[in-house]
Amino acid sequence: MAFDLRALAIATAGFTAFVNLYSPQALLPELSLEFGVGAGAISALMTASTAAIALTAPFTGALADVLGRKRLITAAGFAVLVPTLIMTFAMSVPQLVILRFVQGLLLPPIFTVAVAYVGDEWPPADVPRVAGLFISGSSVGGFCGRFITGVIADLVGWRVSFAAVALLTLAGVMIVTIALPRERRFVRSGGFSASAWQMLAHLGNPRLLAIYAVGFGVLFNFIATFTYVSFHLAGPPYYFTPTLLGALFATYLSGSFTVPWVGRAILLFGRRRFVLGVIAIWIAGALMLLAPPVAIIIVGLTLCATCGMVCQAVSTGYVVTTAKEGRSSAAGLYASTFYIGGSAGAFLMGFVWSATGWTGCVAAIVATQVVMAAIVALAWERSRI
């Protein structure tokens, strides 16, 4: 039973982090109208949190060395409640942006340290299963953060939506506090100085840089697609409400059913060939977003979500197998470039949206995917493991 409770706690940690990260996304059109700002300006709510994550993600492993894994996960979970609750009283976009930045600073100690906990505390044969539960919990958290806020905003307003996210966060942190035991197999590393030297070494590794570049592109496309499709469908001729916009993110759950099969696909096709095929399907899904019928747009979003999550799963595993030393710092750097990509996707696409609308956004997304494919083809090794 204790084993099952540990796995539940890990999945809940993923849920807790991502319900906060994505909570404003379905609300952006409504907040844009509320505060009288454009799509690019209100998308700073996504940019702020992902930029903050990019700043802190590489260093959370070293911080866990000092504080301990469970202690850091639960402390960050309780701490993120504060900015989430204060957001319900925000009176301007700058206030919301600052609070979102603080949220972002507090999220990496939850999700990156939870993954490290899995690697330390479970036998190697069980790690993929438990990591899959973490990814599933994260996916459900991302969906709930978007859908529940949209429904509540339609019923009683966006401020109550953020209060609901705070309540979900509190419930999640309580589950983690009760169900997750203190780490037993954790071995402390050399701390901040050792992590810094390891990161410098990783930045001189061309193969790791190629993986980081793909990670950048994955979240760039995710955030660009799911942020600006909300503005596309909130306008004419669709006029989607926050509830309908939140429901769109059910497509995000599709990857949860696909990720567990990634290992088998890599063994069958080889990592590079498999990822190139996934990116080709991803491009097709992105092009479907230009079609007027909502049904085709939903199919396109499903393909985009699934392919993006598969690329993320492959890239994360590739980092661990490529870095022979300092794997935690290598994974931290990957997380940093991943979220820098998300910040760029929210920020830069705002200019594209203002200049060329949804068609230009899709063109920029496809162009990014083509660059990713070129990097994989030229810089990723031929390997089936």
Protein Blocks (a to p, Z undefined) as FASTA:
>chain_A
ZZmmmmmmmmmmmmmmmmmmmmmmmmmmmmmmmnopafklmmmmmmmmmmmmmmmmmmmm
mmmmmnopklmmmmmmmmmmmmmmmmmmpcbfklmmmmmmmmmmmmmmmmmmmmmmmmmm
pcfklmmmmmmmmmmmmmmmmmmmmmmmmmmmmmnojklmmmmmmmmmmmmmmmmmmmmc
cdfkbccdebjmlmmmmmmmmmmmmklmmmmmmmmmmmmmmmmmmmmmmmmmmmcfklpa
fklmmmmmmmmmmmmmmmmmmmmmmmmnopklmmmmmmmmmmmmmmmmmpmblklmmmmm
mmmmmmmmmmmmmmmmmmmmmmmghklmmmmmmmmmmmmmmmmmmmmmmmmmmmnommlm
mmmmmmmmmmmmmmmmmmpccdfZZ
